[in-house]
């Protein structure tokens, strides 16, 4: 897709100085006067940023802030303070979903909440934007796809690169123009410099936090002092490790550019290598290999606790084809190289907002996040097609889950290339789903 076509057919025409401009031709019942009222679930970190971006978009308003932490809710209110109307604050997402004046929900709570909240929102008649990963385990991803179809809701996952103009152009060059010939291999990576999280101490729950609601669908655990608000990522009961936390983005791009869906086999190597003796359970060092039909493969490397950058970038991916390769540094830019390594084409980002690839809150910057959110909103209004429907999102997240399952079981996992289901491995298959706190079981 050429840049001028992208701008004409439904992406951001510009974001700057706090002003967002959409370039959509809209008439009749789908006119921009139909304001979308958004409920933002989880506003301490990423959700705070998303609320800020969404509140600046035309004909959209963050009408509700939902967070189980009073201090986080205050941060959410500040993020959207430029709105004419102050959002209502609620702690319990179930109460928010009862509201008739709510159109759609954006979910940025911890991973164990993503799918249950999305399913409840669809059942309540709300459209959904859910941050990655779409579920805490493979079965939850399937359930969100089922809920979107059953309740006919517009559901998009936060893999923003599917909406970025240059990434869409690069896809076209590979699959329509054949610039690399047959593509057969992709390599992606993510690195950071995360420090040990220590050994949590059992302490009283802070007065500003509803620990029961924070746990929600997850089996109950005592409150300890090194979980809220971020280091739950590295505990299996709530988190999904770096593979699903950040690997989802590059794995998705590689799957997209290679034109593959479900693998035939998955294997993972790694562990808690950089540090030891703390509560960190997921790998801090991990390499996952995915094989696909048609002699194609993807390799993703994650190093949570060593900052050495590959190819000069903290994250990114390379696509290899019979005529050359495509390199992306994790942003909306890319290079095409011939077989001798010479750059034959380079496309730079239109606007990067001082982007930081390893920023845990907003690695893409405001412009590029707004492009993806805008596409979701216009799809709700009936003026655009989703760039990244929830089925596509669930496929990419499934790969990351399979990598984690391989890691946890120490086995090479054979999978059905039709649906990604695990074959001939009872131990691995047990991790396809999870147990829930009684009364919190998600149902479609």
Secondary structure in CASP SS format (residue, H / E / C, confidence):
PFRMAT SS
TARGET T0000
AUTHOR 0000-0000-0000
METHOD secondary structure of the structure
MODEL  1
X C 1.00
X C 1.00
X H 1.00
X H 1.00
X H 1.00
X H 1.00
X H 1.00
X H 1.00
X H 1.00
X C 1.00
X C 1.00
X E 1.00
X E 1.00
X E 1.00
X E 1.00
X E 1.00
X C 1.00
X C 1.00
X E 1.00
X E 1.00
X E 1.00
X E 1.00
X C 1.00
X C 1.00
X C 1.00
X C 1.00
X C 1.00
X H 1.00
X H 1.00
X H 1.00
X C 1.00
X C 1.00
X C 1.00
X C 1.00
X C 1.00
X E 1.00
X E 1.00
X E 1.00
X E 1.00
X E 1.00
X E 1.00
X C 1.00
X C 1.00
X C 1.00
X C 1.00
X H 1.00
X H 1.00
X H 1.00
X H 1.00
X H 1.00
X H 1.00
X H 1.00
X H 1.00
X H 1.00
X H 1.00
X C 1.00
X C 1.00
X C 1.00
X C 1.00
X E 1.00
X E 1.00
X E 1.00
X E 1.00
X E 1.00
X E 1.00
X E 1.00
X C 1.00
X C 1.00
X E 1.00
X H 1.00
X H 1.00
X H 1.00
X H 1.00
X H 1.00
X H 1.00
X H 1.00
X H 1.00
X H 1.00
X H 1.00
X C 1.00
X C 1.00
X C 1.00
X C 1.00
X C 1.00
X C 1.00
X C 1.00
X C 1.00
X E 1.00
X E 1.00
X E 1.00
X C 1.00
X C 1.00
X H 1.00
X H 1.00
X H 1.00
X H 1.00
X H 1.00
X C 1.00
X C 1.00
X C 1.00
X C 1.00
X C 1.00
X C 1.00
X E 1.00
X E 1.00
X E 1.00
X E 1.00
X C 1.00
X C 1.00
X C 1.00
X H 1.00
X H 1.00
X H 1.00
X H 1.00
X H 1.00
X H 1.00
X H 1.00
X H 1.00
X H 1.00
X H 1.00
X H 1.00
X H 1.00
X H 1.00
X C 1.00
X C 1.00
X C 1.00
X E 1.00
X E 1.00
X E 1.00
X E 1.00
X C 1.00
X C 1.00
X C 1.00
X C 1.00
X C 1.00
X C 1.00
X C 1.00
X H 1.00
X H 1.00
X H 1.00
X H 1.00
X H 1.00
X H 1.00
X H 1.00
X H 1.00
X H 1.00
X H 1.00
X H 1.00
X H 1.00
X H 1.00
X H 1.00
X C 1.00
X C 1.00
X C 1.00
X E 1.00
X E 1.00
X E 1.00
X C 1.00
X C 1.00
X H 1.00
X H 1.00
X H 1.00
X H 1.00
X C 1.00
X H 1.00
X H 1.00
X H 1.00
X H 1.00
X H 1.00
X H 1.00
X H 1.00
X H 1.00
X H 1.00
X H 1.00
X H 1.00
X C 1.00
X C 1.00
X C 1.00
X C 1.00
X C 1.00
X C 1.00
X C 1.00
X E 1.00
X E 1.00
X E 1.00
X E 1.00
X E 1.00
X E 1.00
X E 1.00
X E 1.00
X E 1.00
X C 1.00
X E 1.00
X C 1.00
X C 1.00
X C 1.00
X C 1.00
X C 1.00
X C 1.00
X C 1.00
X C 1.00
X E 1.00
X C 1.00
X C 1.00
X C 1.00
X C 1.00
X C 1.00
X C 1.00
X E 1.00
X C 1.00
X H 1.00
X H 1.00
X H 1.00
X H 1.00
X H 1.00
X C 1.00
X C 1.00
X C 1.00
X C 1.00
X C 1.00
X C 1.00
X C 1.00
X C 1.00
X E 1.00
X C 1.00
X C 1.00
X C 1.00
X C 1.00
X C 1.00
X C 1.00
X H 1.00
X H 1.00
X H 1.00
X H 1.00
X C 1.00
X C 1.00
X C 1.00
X C 1.00
X C 1.00
X C 1.00
X H 1.00
X H 1.00
X H 1.00
X H 1.00
X H 1.00
X H 1.00
X H 1.00
X H 1.00
X H 1.00
X H 1.00
X H 1.00
X H 1.00
X H 1.00
X H 1.00
X H 1.00
X H 1.00
X H 1.00
X H 1.00
X C 1.00
X C 1.00
X C 1.00
X C 1.00
X C 1.00
X C 1.00
X E 1.00
X E 1.00
X E 1.00
X E 1.00
X E 1.00
X E 1.00
X E 1.00
X C 1.00
X C 1.00
X C 1.00
X C 1.00
X C 1.00
X C 1.00
X C 1.00
X C 1.00
X C 1.00
X C 1.00
X C 1.00
X C 1.00
X C 1.00
X E 1.00
X E 1.00
X E 1.00
X E 1.00
X E 1.00
X E 1.00
X E 1.00
X E 1.00
X C 1.00
X C 1.00
X C 1.00
X E 1.00
X E 1.00
X E 1.00
X E 1.00
X E 1.00
X E 1.00
X E 1.00
X E 1.00
X C 1.00
X E 1.00
X C 1.00
X C 1.00
X C 1.00
X C 1.00
X E 1.00
X C 1.00
X C 1.00
X E 1.00
X C 1.00
X E 1.00
X E 1.00
X E 1.00
X E 1.00
X E 1.00
X E 1.00
X E 1.00
X C 1.00
X C 1.00
X E 1.00
X E 1.00
X E 1.00
X E 1.00
X E 1.00
X C 1.00
X C 1.00
X C 1.00
X C 1.00
X C 1.00
X E 1.00
X E 1.00
X E 1.00
X E 1.00
X E 1.00
X C 1.00
X C 1.00
X C 1.00
X C 1.00
X E 1.00
X E 1.00
X E 1.00
X E 1.00
X E 1.00
X C 1.00
X C 1.00
X C 1.00
X C 1.00
X C 1.00
X C 1.00
X C 1.00
X C 1.00
X C 1.00
X C 1.00
X C 1.00
X C 1.00
X C 1.00
X C 1.00
X C 1.00
X C 1.00
X C 1.00
X C 1.00
X H 1.00
X H 1.00
X H 1.00
X H 1.00
X H 1.00
X H 1.00
X H 1.00
X H 1.00
X H 1.00
X H 1.00
X H 1.00
X H 1.00
X H 1.00
X H 1.00
X H 1.00
X H 1.00
X C 1.00
X C 1.00
X C 1.00
X C 1.00
X C 1.00
X C 1.00
X C 1.00
X E 1.00
X H 1.00
X H 1.00
X H 1.00
X H 1.00
X H 1.00
X H 1.00
X H 1.00
X H 1.00
X H 1.00
X H 1.00
X H 1.00
X H 1.00
X H 1.00
X H 1.00
X H 1.00
X H 1.00
X H 1.00
X H 1.00
X H 1.00
X H 1.00
X C 1.00
X C 1.00
X C 1.00
X E 1.00
X E 1.00
X E 1.00
X C 1.00
X C 1.00
X C 1.00
X C 1.00
X C 1.00
X C 1.00
X E 1.00
X E 1.00
X C 1.00
X C 1.00
X H 1.00
X H 1.00
X H 1.00
X H 1.00
X H 1.00
X H 1.00
X H 1.00
X C 1.00
X C 1.00
X C 1.00
X C 1.00
X C 1.00
X C 1.00
X C 1.00
X C 1.00
X C 1.00
X C 1.00
X C 1.00
X C 1.00
END
